[in-house]
Amino acid sequence: AWCNYNDTTINDSHNVSSMTDVETGVSWANFGTNMANGSYAMSASTYSGTCVRHGPYIMSKSTSQVKVLSLLETNCNYADSSVDIIIFGD
């Protein structure tokens, strides 16, 4: 699975069916088809032309979704940003 999104807007993806906005800077990526188990590997990255983003971080994961957050480096508040996630598993 993989996804490029901003808040709840999916720009492109494979096996990510939707995004759930938890709060500013915190989103669930919901899988179209569940993973076989929760022991998959995942990586996330973000880009900001102003270099004020920090993270993103994976907060939790299950067979059906992953929770990702992004923070502002300047004050550690959550912030919506463009994020890329990649998931490898069965």
Buried (B, 14 or more C-beta within 10 A) or exposed (E): BBBBBBBEEBEEBEBBBBBEEBEEBBBBBBBEEEBEEEEBEBEBEBEBEEEEBBBBEBEEBEBBBBBBBBBBEEEEEBBBBBBBBEBEBE
